[in-house]
Amino acid sequence: ISYSLEILFPQDGRDVFGINRKSGEIRLKNDLDFEDVGFYRLQVDATDQGNPPLSGHCKVVLEVLDVND
């Protein structure tokens, strides 16, 4: 199975998250800041290597909390 990540909201969130194409593990590429963006909506797509290839997707919603205040 091969995984890919699409940032649905906000559009400029592409520099924040990355995905391991083999395991599907989502990791941060940069720091999150509640004051910049408090909410992210991602879509993870999974495609197998069958003939024909089958695919599916799920939505990941992430809310950033402000723990410093």
C-alpha positions, 0 to 999 in steps of 0.5 A, spaced: 500 500 500 502 506 498 500 512 502 499 520 500 497 526 503 493 532 501 492 538 505 485 540 505 485 546 509 489 551 510 492 551 503 498 553 505 499 547 510 503 543 506 510 545 509 507 543 516 506 535 515 509 529 511 507 522 510 511 516 510 509 513 503 510 506 505 507 506 513 502 512 512 505 515 518 504 522 519 509 527 521 510 534 523 515 537 518 515 544 522 512 547 528 505 548 529 503 555 532 496 556 535 496 563 533 498 562 526 493 556 524 488 553 530 485 547 525 488 543 520 484 538 515 488 533 512 486 527 507 490 521 507 489 516 500 491 509 500 492 505 494 494 498 493 498 495 488 493 490 485 490 490 478 486 494 477 489 498 483 484 499 489 484 506 493 481 509 499 481 515 503 480 518 510 480 525 513 484 527 519 482 533 523 487 536 527 486 542 532 492 545 535 491 547 542 494 553 546 497 550 552 502 556 553 497 561 556 
